[in-house]
Amino acid sequence: MIKSKSLILRTATRFLLPLQLLFSLFLLLRGHNEPGGGFIAGLVAAGAIALYLIAFNVDETRELIRFSPHDLFGVGLFLACIAGIPPLLMGHPYFTALWWRPEFPFFGEVSLSTPLLFDVGVYLTVIGAVLAIVLALAEAED
Amino acid sequence: MLLAVLSGFLLALIAPWIYQQAGDKAGWILAVLPACLAVYFATFLPDVIAGELIVEHYAWVPSLDVDLTMTLDGLSLLFALLISVIGTFIVIYGSGYLHGDRNIARFYVFLLAFMASMLGLVLSDNLISLFVFWELTSITSFMLIGYYHENDKYRKCAHQSMMVTVGGGLAMFAGLILLAMIADSYSLMAILEMSPSEIAGHDLYVPMLVLILAGCFTKSAQVPFHFWLPNAMAGPTPVSAFLHSATMVKAGIYLLARLQPGLGGTEIWMTVLPVVGAVTMFTGMYLALRSKGYKQVLAYSTIMALGVLTMLVGIGTEAAMIAFVVFLLAHAMYKATLFMVAGIVDHETGTKDLTVLRGLKSKMPVTFFCAILAALSLGGFAPLFGFLGKELMFEAVLDAQYLSALLVALAMGTAMMGVAVALILGLRPFWGELSDTPKDPHEAPLSMLLGPVVLASLSLLTFLALEWVDAGLIQAAVPAVWGPEFDFYLARWHGINMPLIMSAISIAIGIGIYWKWDAVRGLMNRLEWLYERGPEWVYNKSMYGGLPWVANRQTRIIQNGYLRNYLVTILMTMVILVGYTFFSRYDEPLSLALDVEFYHVLLALVLLGAAVFASVTQSRLGAVASAGVVGFSVALVYILFSAPDLAITQVLVETLTVILLVLVLFRLPEFVSFSSRGARIRDIIVALLVGGLVTVLLLATGQEQFYDEAISAAHIEGSVALAHGRNVVNVILVDYRTLDTLGEIFVLALAAMGVYAMVKFRAKDDEL
């Protein structure tokens, strides 16, 4: 593995990582109306963590993400699959989009939907799959 | 009725739990379900006899014309009753036979699921759901035959039965689809309402028939596919008893009989089926006479019965169909009995060798009673139900429209050997001096005797109370396979006629064969070399010799491990198939009048330059970097044509690709060997062909208006109104075409697992 000795990279990464992850969430949530969406957001998040991997090392990266990447894409696939079930229960075909707009204090009206749940599933699957590959390759260096 | 079918599957699910709670009593408890089903089906008898067709509709996949409609007519009812009645006794018998076996819970699970699949098969109206149940019987029977899975030989037997029946099942699947194309419906009711000449006159009739027969013949163990059936005895005896008497092998027979009013009556049907059936019955009986294991003899005699039934369906006259129903009923009763007897004898004496077993009648009087009744029914002796079956079979054969002489000769030979086999099974092990056996014989427990006693008595009672059986079952079942205009009733005594004389002769000669059994077997064994070169030899040769050979060869050629060769194969396949289709169907002139700005040209030049550099550079890093340039230029193209989502994705993917390549590149040595001159020329040609084809395709799609209105317009219009999103790309991904996206993320996850496995579990260097 490339052992980055660069203090600048490490310090910058510490600050960049939260911003990148926030940005990825932003992309995820706005995706339905503006450029973005689960796939792009997942790539951004995975890229952010890959940067962390280059700046630090595999063990620290695993500590950072806490979950095994395999679990991440497992959960992602699961969420994507169950996003089609609520419409099924209401007698619509699988994956018919359902929308729900509850009022929250401070936030006002919030749009929740089964496509959003599905997109979150895509997001987690992309992060998990990319990280699984990257980490596997990085570990194989030794 | 659907519930009746599904209840078996449901009970199968909780059977292990019931076994945990009830222990040895579980068999008796579980048998309550098939018993209830039998009563349930019996309540339909009055309606069905009155000629009513009971139909219950259940939608399954309406958009594909697949439903779970259940129909109950005489034929279905006959089968449903056989399955549930014999199933009841088999479950009870199994609890005694497998007493103390640690896997017995699994036996209950598969047996109940098997029974439910079989019920679904005989009740289904829809061809697709029929096929689903058909395959379910193959799978569950595979699990049952392979019950003693620790034994390699038994595993092979189970494997063989599945390969043969599922292989035939696939052919049948194609045949059923052709049938649905001919009839323009997947519903059996609709198909059988068509006039037979309309079906037979169709261009697809012959291929359809061949495919369906392949399925029925393999499932019902007709020559030359008969070899799997004796091997299927690898399973526990209750499984064989069930498999041979009422289920599995009878599935093919059921389908033939079911289709006979629609597909039958043609010359091909009336010659192929009787000949295959007659050869099967003769071969089956011949092999039975030659064997000496109790179960083995029984298995071959089942092949005989299946041959008879196929032959009768093929002859297809009124008399033949009556004989079919009677023979079916008779066979189910005596075969289940005899198999259970075989299990008892094996269980209590420790051997099933018929040359050793003698004189058990004093030790096992009840078993003897069952065995002799059932065996006499098998041999066609009066006053047992099998007698009627044999008489009617002779009558049908004598009246056959085609090849009557051949059929009569084979039937006569079969009947003679049948008499001998019946005596070998029913009399020989029980009569004479008590012989030494590995275990000290004694009578079996109640759970194992219940089934044989009831079913053997039925063989007798059905003959004695023939008027009731006739009015109750036969009159209900025959119209289903023959047609409503049916005017016939069964009688015990028809006077002295040709069938009776044939019967008498066969009995006389049969007793003679029995007397000289050892000598006859010795004579038969002279042909040993022939048996070893039979269909099973062909099967084994192709399964364990030919198939691995072909697999090896094709792996070495097609999957040779070189990515570049894979790419050439994939790309050239695309070029040939797509290119051929395109140039043979598309004859519009392609116009190159495109709206080109100078920065388009600039970008194209950068792209081209980077691509060329990537392919000629001698450094890996250079190749990676220039491939990156290609990627980012493509992202620019997306931006120029205002597709921000694509552009963002492209940039991100490029970035990640570089990271991945960096991780990999470190591990690779310098380029050392370069492609040969020939390979390079090949690659250039392939690249030019692919590039050219894609260019032409793009030009063509650009100038062609495929639909009156572009799809994109509808997508954009519905985006906000229907899907509440302004980003139509994302709306397509997560709303319009969600299922596609789901498939894609599954592929992504699978790819990740593939990479993980490749990196983590690669062979150690010293293993290479």
Interface residues (C-beta under 8 A of the other chain):
Chain A: I2 G31 H32 N33 E34 P35 G36 G37 G38 F39 I40 L43 V44 A46 G47 A50 I54 P69 H70 F73 G74 G76 L77 A80 C81 A83 G84 Y94 F95 A97 W99 S111 S113 P115 L116 F118 D119 G121 V122 T125 V126 G128 A129 V130 A132 I133 V134 A136 L137 A138 E139 A140 E141
Chain B: P644 D645 I648 T649 L652 V653 T655 L656 I659 L660 V662 L663 V664 F666 R667 A723 H724 G725 R726 N727 V729 N730 V731 L733 V734 D735 T738 L739 T741 L742 I745 F746 L748 A749 A751 A752 M753 V755 Y756 V759 K760
